[in-house]
Each structure stands twice: as C-alpha cells, then as structure tokens.
Amino acid sequence: MIHIVDDDEAVRDALAFLLASRGIATQGWPSRETFLEAMPVEDCACVILDVRMACLSGP
C-alpha cells in the first residue's frame, strides 16, 4: 500500500487515480498529523509526502 500525504485533496485524488490505473493500492491522508495518528505501518510499502504543507511539512 502506498500512502499519500498531501493537504490538497485534488493532488491526493490524482495520485491515487494514477496509481490505481496501474493496480497499486493507495490511502490518502490530508495531513502529516492524521497519518502519524493512524500509524499504518503494517501495510505501508511507501509514503508520498507533500514537502510544502502548512504547519508540519513532509520533511
């Protein structure tokens, strides 16, 4: 599963659509905080982070 962390819903949806077209499962997260609260480590193969989010950015 690839996790997409981006505060822009349109970007999350576009990346999820692109990856789904190749048969790749994704989960979208609107912020780093929500991703970290859920801590989906057991099904996490990759994380795509927005590096320019408000508050806490990807890096």
CHARMM-style PDB file with segment names, atoms N, HN, CA, C and O in Angstrom:
ATOM      1  N   MET     1       0.848  -1.177   0.000  1.00  0.00      PROA
ATOM      2  CA  MET     1       0.000   0.000   0.000  1.00  0.00      PROA
ATOM      3  C   MET     1       0.890   1.234   0.000  1.00  0.00      PROA
ATOM      4  O   MET     1       1.875   1.314   0.734  1.00  0.00      PROA
ATOM      5  N   ILE     2       0.517   2.200  -0.846  1.00  0.00      PROA
ATOM      6  HN  ILE     2      -0.283   2.135  -1.442  1.00  0.00      PROA
ATOM      7  CA  ILE     2       1.216   3.482  -0.882  1.00  0.00      PROA
ATOM      8  C   ILE     2       0.328   4.515  -0.187  1.00  0.00      PROA
ATOM      9  O   ILE     2      -0.855   4.644  -0.501  1.00  0.00      PROA
ATOM     10  N   HSD     3       0.910   5.238   0.750  1.00  0.00      PROA
ATOM     11  HN  HSD     3       1.872   5.133   1.005  1.00  0.00      PROA
ATOM     12  CA  HSD     3       0.191   6.279   1.483  1.00  0.00      PROA
ATOM     13  C   HSD     3       0.557   7.633   0.894  1.00  0.00      PROA
ATOM     14  O   HSD     3       1.732   7.948   0.709  1.00  0.00      PROA
ATOM     15  N   ILE     4      -0.472   8.433   0.602  1.00  0.00      PROA
ATOM     16  HN  ILE     4      -1.427   8.177   0.752  1.00  0.00      PROA
ATOM     17  CA  ILE     4      -0.287   9.749   0.003  1.00  0.00      PROA
ATOM     18  C   ILE     4      -0.672  10.794   1.042  1.00  0.00      PROA
ATOM     19  O   ILE     4      -1.829  10.872   1.456  1.00  0.00      PROA
ATOM     20  N   VAL     5       0.308  11.599   1.463  1.00  0.00      PROA
ATOM     21  HN  VAL     5       1.248  11.535   1.127  1.00  0.00      PROA
ATOM     22  CA  VAL     5       0.074  12.632   2.468  1.00  0.00      PROA
ATOM     23  C   VAL     5       0.200  13.985   1.789  1.00  0.00      PROA
ATOM     24  O   VAL     5       1.297  14.422   1.441  1.00  0.00      PROA
ATOM     25  N   ASP     6      -0.946  14.646   1.604  1.00  0.00      PROA
ATOM     26  HN  ASP     6      -1.837  14.291   1.887  1.00  0.00      PROA
ATOM     27  CA  ASP     6      -0.967  15.942   0.919  1.00  0.00      PROA
ATOM     28  C   ASP     6      -2.196  16.706   1.385  1.00  0.00      PROA
ATOM     29  O   ASP     6      -3.277  16.130   1.511  1.00  0.00      PROA
ATOM     30  N   ASP     7      -2.037  18.001   1.643  1.00  0.00      PROA
ATOM     31  HN  ASP     7      -1.159  18.469   1.540  1.00  0.00      PROA
ATOM     32  CA  ASP     7      -3.173  18.799   2.106  1.00  0.00      PROA
ATOM     33  C   ASP     7      -4.110  19.215   0.975  1.00  0.00      PROA
ATOM     34  O   ASP     7      -5.185  19.757   1.231  1.00  0.00      PROA
ATOM     35  N   ASP     8      -3.716  18.971  -0.254  1.00  0.00      PROA
ATOM     36  HN  ASP     8      -2.842  18.531  -0.462  1.00  0.00      PROA
ATOM     37  CA  ASP     8      -4.549  19.298  -1.410  1.00  0.00      PROA
ATOM     38  C   ASP     8      -5.295  18.036  -1.861  1.00  0.00      PROA
ATOM     39  O   ASP     8      -4.690  17.094  -2.373  1.00  0.00      PROA
ATOM     40  N   GLU     9      -6.609  18.035  -1.665  1.00  0.00      PROA
ATOM     41  HN  GLU     9      -7.101  18.800  -1.249  1.00  0.00      PROA
ATOM     42  CA  GLU     9      -7.411  16.858  -1.989  1.00  0.00      PROA
ATOM     43  C   GLU     9      -7.308  16.474  -3.466  1.00  0.00      PROA
ATOM     44  O   GLU     9      -7.286  15.290  -3.802  1.00  0.00      PROA
ATOM     45  N   ALA    10      -7.244  17.475  -4.345  1.00  0.00      PROA
ATOM     46  HN  ALA    10      -7.262  18.437  -4.072  1.00  0.00      PROA
ATOM     47  CA  ALA    10      -7.160  17.199  -5.777  1.00  0.00      PROA
ATOM     48  C   ALA    10      -5.858  16.457  -6.117  1.00  0.00      PROA
ATOM     49  O   ALA    10      -5.854  15.564  -6.965  1.00  0.00      PROA
ATOM     50  N   VAL    11      -4.780  16.822  -5.467  1.00  0.00      PROA
ATOM     51  HN  VAL    11      -4.783  17.548  -4.779  1.00  0.00      PROA
ATOM     52  CA  VAL    11      -3.497  16.149  -5.699  1.00  0.00      PROA
ATOM     53  C   VAL    11      -3.564  14.718  -5.182  1.00  0.00      PROA
ATOM     54  O   VAL    11      -3.128  13.791  -5.865  1.00  0.00      PROA
ATOM     55  N   ARG    12      -4.112  14.530  -3.968  1.00  0.00      PROA
ATOM     56  HN  ARG    12      -4.466  15.283  -3.413  1.00  0.00      PROA
ATOM     57  CA  ARG    12      -4.264  13.173  -3.426  1.00  0.00      PROA
ATOM     58  C   ARG    12      -5.083  12.307  -4.362  1.00  0.00      PROA
ATOM     59  O   ARG    12      -4.708  11.171  -4.653  1.00  0.00      PROA
ATOM     60  N   ASP    13      -6.212  12.847  -4.839  1.00  0.00      PROA
ATOM     61  HN  ASP    13      -6.517  13.770  -4.602  1.00  0.00      PROA
ATOM     62  CA  ASP    13      -7.089  12.084  -5.725  1.00  0.00      PROA
ATOM     63  C   ASP    13      -6.405  11.751  -7.049  1.00  0.00      PROA
ATOM     64  O   ASP    13      -6.541  10.637  -7.556  1.00  0.00      PROA
ATOM     65  N   ALA    14      -5.670  12.714  -7.611  1.00  0.00      PROA
ATOM     66  HN  ALA    14      -5.559  13.619  -7.199  1.00  0.00      PROA
ATOM     67  CA  ALA    14      -4.994  12.496  -8.890  1.00  0.00      PROA
ATOM     68  C   ALA    14      -3.912  11.418  -8.760  1.00  0.00      PROA
ATOM     69  O   ALA    14      -3.795  10.541  -9.616  1.00  0.00      PROA
ATOM     70  N   LEU    15      -3.135  11.489  -7.695  1.00  0.00      PROA
ATOM     71  HN  LEU    15      -3.230  12.201  -6.999  1.00  0.00      PROA
ATOM     72  CA  LEU    15      -2.103  10.467  -7.486  1.00  0.00      PROA
ATOM     73  C   LEU    15      -2.726   9.095  -7.244  1.00  0.00      PROA
ATOM     74  O   LEU    15      -2.240   8.089  -7.759  1.00  0.00      PROA
ATOM     75  N   ALA    16      -3.804   9.057  -6.458  1.00  0.00      PROA
ATOM     76  HN  ALA    16      -4.199   9.875  -6.039  1.00  0.00      PROA
ATOM     77  CA  ALA    16      -4.486   7.786  -6.196  1.00  0.00      PROA
ATOM     78  C   ALA    16      -5.041   7.200  -7.494  1.00  0.00      PROA
ATOM     79  O   ALA    16      -4.943   5.994  -7.722  1.00  0.00      PROA
ATOM     80  N   PHE    17      -5.619   8.042  -8.339  1.00  0.00      PROA
ATOM     81  HN  PHE    17      -5.698   9.021  -8.153  1.00  0.00      PROA
ATOM     82  CA  PHE    17      -6.156   7.583  -9.620  1.00  0.00      PROA
ATOM     83  C   PHE    17      -5.043   7.036 -10.514  1.00  0.00      PROA
ATOM     84  O   PHE    17      -5.190   5.980 -11.129  1.00  0.00      PROA
ATOM     85  N   LEU    18      -3.940   7.763 -10.577  1.00  0.00      PROA
ATOM     86  HN  LEU    18      -3.821   8.621 -10.078  1.00  0.00      PROA
ATOM     87  CA  LEU    18      -2.809   7.326 -11.398  1.00  0.00      PROA
ATOM     88  C   LEU    18      -2.276   5.975 -10.923  1.00  0.00      PROA
ATOM     89  O   LEU    18      -2.049   5.075 -11.732  1.00  0.00      PROA
ATOM     90  N   LEU    19      -2.079   5.837  -9.634  1.00  0.00      PROA
ATOM     91  HN  LEU    19      -2.264   6.568  -8.977  1.00  0.00      PROA
ATOM     92  CA  LEU    19      -1.548   4.588  -9.102  1.00  0.00      PROA
ATOM     93  C   LEU    19      -2.556   3.450  -9.239  1.00  0.00      PROA
ATOM     94  O   LEU    19      -2.172   2.316  -9.525  1.00  0.00      PROA
ATOM     95  N   ALA    20      -3.840   3.742  -9.038  1.00  0.00      PROA
ATOM     96  HN  ALA    20      -4.152   4.663  -8.805  1.00  0.00      PROA
ATOM     97  CA  ALA    20      -4.877   2.712  -9.194  1.00  0.00      PROA
ATOM     98  C   ALA    20      -4.928   2.205 -10.632  1.00  0.00      PROA
ATOM     99  O   ALA    20      -5.221   1.033 -10.867  1.00  0.00      PROA
ATOM    100  N   SER    21      -4.642   3.084 -11.598  1.00  0.00      PROA
ATOM    101  HN  SER    21      -4.403   4.037 -11.407  1.00  0.00      PROA
ATOM    102  CA  SER    21      -4.649   2.662 -13.001  1.00  0.00      PROA
ATOM    103  C   SER    21      -3.565   1.630 -13.282  1.00  0.00      PROA
ATOM    104  O   SER    21      -3.616   0.930 -14.293  1.00  0.00      PROA
ATOM    105  N   ARG    22      -2.577   1.536 -12.381  1.00  0.00      PROA
ATOM    106  HN  ARG    22      -2.536   2.105 -11.560  1.00  0.00      PROA
ATOM    107  CA  ARG    22      -1.512   0.540 -12.506  1.00  0.00      PROA
ATOM    108  C   ARG    22      -1.707  -0.600 -11.508  1.00  0.00      PROA
ATOM    109  O   ARG    22      -0.824  -1.441 -11.337  1.00  0.00      PROA
ATOM    110  N   GLY    23      -2.884  -0.626 -10.842  1.00  0.00      PROA
ATOM    111  HN  GLY    23      -3.602   0.057 -10.981  1.00  0.00      PROA
ATOM    112  CA  GLY    23      -3.193  -1.707  -9.918  1.00  0.00      PROA
ATOM    113  C   GLY    23      -2.538  -1.578  -8.547  1.00  0.00      PROA
ATOM    114  O   GLY    23      -2.371  -2.569  -7.836  1.00  0.00      PROA
ATOM    115  N   ILE    24      -2.173  -0.369  -8.185  1.00  0.00      PROA
ATOM    116  HN  ILE    24      -2.309   0.436  -8.762  1.00  0.00      PROA
ATOM    117  CA  ILE    24      -1.494  -0.139  -6.907  1.00  0.00      PROA
ATOM    118  C   ILE    24      -2.477   0.444  -5.893  1.00  0.00      PROA
ATOM    119  O   ILE    24      -3.133   1.450  -6.165  1.00  0.00      PROA
ATOM    120  N   ALA    25      -2.577  -0.187  -4.731  1.00  0.00      PROA
ATOM    121  HN  ALA    25      -2.044  -1.004  -4.510  1.00  0.00      PROA
ATOM    122  CA  ALA    25      -3.479   0.278  -3.673  1.00  0.00      PROA
ATOM    123  C   ALA    25      -2.896   1.509  -2.983  1.00  0.00      PROA
ATOM    124  O   ALA    25      -1.693   1.581  -2.733  1.00  0.00      PROA
ATOM    125  N   THR    26      -3.770   2.481  -2.676  1.00  0.00      PROA
ATOM    126  HN  THR    26      -4.747   2.422  -2.879  1.00  0.00      PROA
ATOM    127  CA  THR    26      -3.340   3.704  -2.005  1.00  0.00      PROA
ATOM    128  C   THR    26      -4.296   4.059  -0.869  1.00  0.00      PROA
ATOM    129  O   THR    26      -5.427   3.578  -0.799  1.00  0.00      PROA
ATOM    130  N   GLN    27      -3.801   4.911   0.008  1.00  0.00      PROA
ATOM    131  HN  GLN    27      -2.882   5.301  -0.048  1.00  0.00      PROA
ATOM    132  CA  GLN    27      -4.612   5.507   1.071  1.00  0.00      PROA
ATOM    133  C   GLN    27      -4.190   6.959   1.155  1.00  0.00      PROA
ATOM    134  O   GLN    27      -2.997   7.252   1.228  1.00  0.00      PROA
ATOM    135  N   GLY    28      -5.149   7.874   1.144  1.00  0.00      PROA
ATOM    136  HN  GLY    28      -6.119   7.636   1.085  1.00  0.00      PROA
ATOM    137  CA  GLY    28      -4.842   9.296   1.211  1.00  0.00      PROA
ATOM    138  C   GLY    28      -5.004   9.850   2.610  1.00  0.00      PROA
ATOM    139  O   GLY    28      -5.862   9.406   3.373  1.00  0.00      PROA
ATOM    140  N   TRP    29      -4.168  10.828   2.942  1.00  0.00      PROA
ATOM    141  HN  TRP    29      -3.471  11.189   2.322  1.00  0.00      PROA
ATOM    142  CA  TRP    29      -4.176  11.481   4.246  1.00  0.00      PROA
ATOM    143  C   TRP    29      -4.068  12.987   4.029  1.00  0.00      PROA
ATOM    144  O   TRP    29      -3.216  13.434   3.261  1.00  0.00      PROA
ATOM    145  N   PRO    30      -4.924  13.787   4.698  1.00  0.00      PROA
ATOM    146  CA  PRO    30      -4.904  15.235   4.489  1.00  0.00      PROA
ATOM    147  C   PRO    30      -3.789  15.977   5.221  1.00  0.00      PROA
ATOM    148  O   PRO    30      -3.541  17.150   4.941  1.00  0.00      PROA
ATOM    149  N   SER    31      -3.108  15.301   6.163  1.00  0.00      PROA
ATOM    150  HN  SER    31      -3.310  14.348   6.390  1.00  0.00      PROA
ATOM    151  CA  SER    31      -2.028  15.963   6.902  1.00  0.00      PROA
ATOM    152  C   SER    31      -1.085  14.925   7.482  1.00  0.00      PROA
ATOM    153  O   SER    31      -1.415  13.745   7.600  1.00  0.00      PROA
ATOM    154  N   ARG    32       0.086  15.397   7.836  1.00  0.00      PROA
ATOM    155  HN  ARG    32       0.354  16.356   7.740  1.00  0.00      PROA
ATOM    156  CA  ARG    32       1.053  14.513   8.463  1.00  0.00      PROA
ATOM    157  C   ARG    32       0.536  14.023   9.817  1.00  0.00      PROA
ATOM    158  O   ARG    32       0.781  12.885  10.218  1.00  0.00      PROA
ATOM    159  N   GLU    33      -0.183  14.907  10.511  1.00  0.00      PROA
ATOM    160  HN  GLU    33      -0.383  15.832  10.186  1.00  0.00      PROA
ATOM    161  CA  GLU    33      -0.712  14.540  11.822  1.00  0.00      PROA
ATOM    162  C   GLU    33      -1.684  13.363  11.740  1.00  0.00      PROA
ATOM    163  O   GLU    33      -1.602  12.432  12.541  1.00  0.00      PROA
ATOM    164  N   THR    34      -2.608  13.405  10.767  1.00  0.00      PROA
ATOM    165  HN  THR    34      -2.675  14.162  10.117  1.00  0.00      PROA
ATOM    166  CA  THR    34      -3.580  12.306  10.656  1.00  0.00      PROA
ATOM    167  C   THR    34      -2.891  11.000  10.261  1.00  0.00      PROA
ATOM    168  O   THR    34      -3.279   9.926  10.720  1.00  0.00      PROA
ATOM    169  N   PHE    35      -1.878  11.096   9.417  1.00  0.00      PROA
ATOM    170  HN  PHE    35      -1.563  11.969   9.044  1.00  0.00      PROA
ATOM    171  CA  PHE    35      -1.126   9.901   9.041  1.00  0.00      PROA
ATOM    172  C   PHE    35      -0.405   9.322  10.255  1.00  0.00      PROA
ATOM    173  O   PHE    35      -0.462   8.115  10.492  1.00  0.00      PROA
ATOM    174  N   LEU    36       0.272  10.173  11.025  1.00  0.00      PROA
ATOM    175  HN  LEU    36       0.318  11.154  10.833  1.00  0.00      PROA
ATOM    176  CA  LEU    36       1.023   9.697  12.181  1.00  0.00      PROA
ATOM    177  C   LEU    36       0.111   9.163  13.281  1.00  0.00      PROA
ATOM    178  O   LEU    36       0.479   8.220  13.982  1.00  0.00      PROA
ATOM    179  N   GLU    37      -1.079   9.756  13.444  1.00  0.00      PROA
ATOM    180  HN  GLU    37      -1.378  10.522  12.875  1.00  0.00      PROA
ATOM    181  CA  GLU    37      -2.033   9.258  14.443  1.00  0.00      PROA
ATOM    182  C   GLU    37      -2.484   7.838  14.103  1.00  0.00      PROA
ATOM    183  O   GLU    37      -2.641   7.004  14.995  1.00  0.00      PROA
ATOM    184  N   ALA    38      -2.690   7.568  12.835  1.00  0.00      PROA
ATOM    185  HN  ALA    38      -2.563   8.245  12.110  1.00  0.00      PROA
ATOM    186  CA  ALA    38      -3.149   6.245  12.406  1.00  0.00      PROA
ATOM    187  C   ALA    38      -1.999   5.230  12.415  1.00  0.00      PROA
ATOM    188  O   ALA    38      -2.217   4.048  12.678  1.00  0.00      PROA
ATOM    189  N   MET    39      -0.784   5.690  12.130  1.00  0.00      PROA
ATOM    190  HN  MET    39      -0.607   6.651  11.916  1.00  0.00      PROA
ATOM    191  CA  MET    39       0.411   4.844  12.073  1.00  0.00      PROA
ATOM    192  C   MET    39       0.162   3.514  11.368  1.00  0.00      PROA
ATOM    193  O   MET    39       0.264   2.458  11.993  1.00  0.00      PROA
ATOM    194  N   PRO    40      -0.158   3.550  10.088  1.00  0.00      PROA
ATOM    195  CA  PRO    40      -0.453   2.318   9.337  1.00  0.00      PROA
ATOM    196  C   PRO    40       0.811   1.583   8.896  1.00  0.00      PROA
ATOM    197  O   PRO    40       0.973   1.294   7.710  1.00  0.00      PROA
ATOM    198  N   VAL    41       1.691   1.283   9.817  1.00  0.00      PROA
ATOM    199  HN  VAL    41       1.560   1.518  10.780  1.00  0.00      PROA
ATOM    200  CA  VAL    41       2.984   0.694   9.451  1.00  0.00      PROA
ATOM    201  C   VAL    41       2.887  -0.734   8.936  1.00  0.00      PROA
ATOM    202  O   VAL    41       3.733  -1.154   8.146  1.00  0.00      PROA
ATOM    203  N   GLU    42       1.882  -1.490   9.360  1.00  0.00      PROA
ATOM    204  HN  GLU    42       1.196  -1.149  10.002  1.00  0.00      PROA
ATOM    205  CA  GLU    42       1.815  -2.887   8.946  1.00  0.00      PROA
ATOM    206  C   GLU    42       1.491  -3.059   7.463  1.00  0.00      PROA
ATOM    207  O   GLU    42       1.807  -4.098   6.883  1.00  0.00      PROA
ATOM    208  N   ASP    43       0.870  -2.063   6.843  1.00  0.00      PROA
ATOM    209  HN  ASP    43       0.613  -1.219   7.314  1.00  0.00      PROA
ATOM    210  CA  ASP    43       0.553  -2.181   5.419  1.00  0.00      PROA
ATOM    211  C   ASP    43       1.188  -1.053   4.609  1.00  0.00      PROA
ATOM    212  O   ASP    43       0.658  -0.648   3.574  1.00  0.00      PROA
ATOM    213  N   CYS    44       2.303  -0.560   5.078  1.00  0.00      PROA
ATOM    214  HN  CYS    44       2.733  -0.889   5.919  1.00  0.00      PROA
ATOM    215  CA  CYS    44       2.933   0.587   4.438  1.00  0.00      PROA
ATOM    216  C   CYS    44       4.159   0.154   3.641  1.00  0.00      PROA
ATOM    217  O   CYS    44       5.160  -0.289   4.205  1.00  0.00      PROA
ATOM    218  N   ALA    45       4.065   0.290   2.325  1.00  0.00      PROA
ATOM    219  HN  ALA    45       3.252   0.649   1.866  1.00  0.00      PROA
ATOM    220  CA  ALA    45       5.200  -0.023   1.466  1.00  0.00      PROA
ATOM    221  C   ALA    45       5.943   1.248   1.062  1.00  0.00      PROA
ATOM    222  O   ALA    45       7.150   1.229   0.820  1.00  0.00      PROA
ATOM    223  N   CYS    46       5.193   2.359   0.993  1.00  0.00      PROA
ATOM    224  HN  CYS    46       4.212   2.375   1.189  1.00  0.00      PROA
ATOM    225  CA  CYS    46       5.773   3.609   0.516  1.00  0.00      PROA
ATOM    226  C   CYS    46       4.902   4.771   0.994  1.00  0.00      PROA
ATOM    227  O   CYS    46       3.690   4.625   1.152  1.00  0.00      PROA
ATOM    228  N   VAL    47       5.529   5.918   1.221  1.00  0.00      PROA
ATOM    229  HN  VAL    47       6.513   6.036   1.092  1.00  0.00      PROA
ATOM    230  CA  VAL    47       4.805   7.131   1.604  1.00  0.00      PROA
ATOM    231  C   VAL    47       5.215   8.236   0.647  1.00  0.00      PROA
ATOM    232  O   VAL    47       6.403   8.498   0.462  1.00  0.00      PROA
ATOM    233  N   ILE    48       4.220   8.888   0.033  1.00  0.00      PROA
ATOM    234  HN  ILE    48       3.254   8.675   0.183  1.00  0.00      PROA
ATOM    235  CA  ILE    48       4.463  10.053  -0.806  1.00  0.00      PROA
ATOM    236  C   ILE    48       4.062  11.265   0.014  1.00  0.00      PROA
ATOM    237  O   ILE    48       2.900  11.401   0.396  1.00  0.00      PROA
ATOM    238  N   LEU    49       5.030  12.162   0.293  1.00  0.00      PROA
ATOM    239  HN  LEU    49       5.974  12.052  -0.017  1.00  0.00      PROA
ATOM    240  CA  LEU    49       4.788  13.313   1.151  1.00  0.00      PROA
ATOM    241  C   LEU    49       4.838  14.620   0.383  1.00  0.00      PROA
ATOM    242  O   LEU    49       5.708  14.825  -0.463  1.00  0.00      PROA
ATOM    243  N   ASP    50       3.907  15.492   0.682  1.00  0.00      PROA
ATOM    244  HN  ASP    50       3.199  15.325   1.369  1.00  0.00      PROA
ATOM    245  CA  ASP    50       3.936  16.863   0.184  1.00  0.00      PROA
ATOM    246  C   ASP    50       4.986  17.604   1.002  1.00  0.00      PROA
ATOM    247  O   ASP    50       4.914  17.602   2.231  1.00  0.00      PROA
ATOM    248  N   VAL    51       5.949  18.229   0.359  1.00  0.00      PROA
ATOM    249  HN  VAL    51       6.008  18.230  -0.639  1.00  0.00      PROA
ATOM    250  CA  VAL    51       7.013  18.918   1.100  1.00  0.00      PROA
ATOM    251  C   VAL    51       6.670  20.364   1.430  1.00  0.00      PROA
ATOM    252  O   VAL    51       7.464  21.050   2.073  1.00  0.00      PROA
ATOM    253  N   ARG    52       5.502  20.844   1.003  1.00  0.00      PROA
ATOM    254  HN  ARG    52       4.857  20.287   0.480  1.00  0.00      PROA
ATOM    255  CA  ARG    52       5.136  22.231   1.257  1.00  0.00      PROA
ATOM    256  C   ARG    52       3.727  22.322   1.839  1.00  0.00      PROA
ATOM    257  O   ARG    52       2.864  22.994   1.273  1.00  0.00      PROA
ATOM    258  N   MET    53       3.493  21.655   2.959  1.00  0.00      PROA
ATOM    259  HN  MET    53       4.194  21.109   3.419  1.00  0.00      PROA
ATOM    260  CA  MET    53       2.204  21.735   3.636  1.00  0.00      PROA
ATOM    261  C   MET    53       2.275  22.772   4.745  1.00  0.00      PROA
ATOM    262  O   MET    53       3.349  23.091   5.254  1.00  0.00      PROA
ATOM    263  N   ALA    54       1.103  23.293   5.109  1.00  0.00      PROA
ATOM    264  HN  ALA    54       0.230  23.034   4.696  1.00  0.00      PROA
ATOM    265  CA  ALA    54       1.034  24.214   6.243  1.00  0.00      PROA
ATOM    266  C   ALA    54       1.359  23.448   7.522  1.00  0.00      PROA
ATOM    267  O   ALA    54       1.223  22.225   7.563  1.00  0.00      PROA
ATOM    268  N   CYS    55       1.774  24.134   8.532  1.00  0.00      PROA
ATOM    269  HN  CYS    55       1.884  25.127   8.499  1.00  0.00      PROA
ATOM    270  CA  CYS    55       2.147  23.548   9.831  1.00  0.00      PROA
ATOM    271  C   CYS    55       3.335  22.615   9.672  1.00  0.00      PROA
ATOM    272  O   CYS    55       4.473  23.074   9.577  1.00  0.00      PROA
ATOM    273  N   LEU    56       3.090  21.331   9.644  1.00  0.00      PROA
ATOM    274  HN  LEU    56       2.165  20.959   9.722  1.00  0.00      PROA
ATOM    275  CA  LEU    56       4.175  20.350   9.547  1.00  0.00      PROA
ATOM    276  C   LEU    56       4.302  19.869   8.114  1.00  0.00      PROA
ATOM    277  O   LEU    56       3.392  19.228   7.587  1.00  0.00      PROA
ATOM    278  N   SER    57       5.423  20.174   7.482  1.00  0.00      PROA
ATOM    279  HN  SER    57       6.162  20.695   7.910  1.00  0.00      PROA
ATOM    280  CA  SER    57       5.607  19.746   6.093  1.00  0.00      PROA
ATOM    281  C   SER    57       6.133  18.318   6.053  1.00  0.00      PROA
ATOM    282  O   SER    57       6.467  17.744   7.089  1.00  0.00      PROA
ATOM    283  N   GLY    58       6.203  17.756   4.871  1.00  0.00      PROA
ATOM    284  HN  GLY    58       5.930  18.223   4.030  1.00  0.00      PROA
ATOM    285  CA  GLY    58       6.671  16.398   4.690  1.00  0.00      PROA
ATOM    286  C   GLY    58       8.025  16.094   5.325  1.00  0.00      PROA
ATOM    287  O   GLY    58       8.149  15.132   6.083  1.00  0.00      PROA
ATOM    288  N   PRO    59       9.052  16.912   5.020  1.00  0.00      PROA
ATOM    289  CA  PRO    59      10.382  16.610   5.617  1.00  0.00      PROA
ATOM    290  C   PRO    59      10.353  16.690   7.114  1.00  0.00      PROA
ATOM    291  OT1 PRO    59      11.374  16.467   7.764  1.00  0.00      PROA
TER     292      PRO     59
END
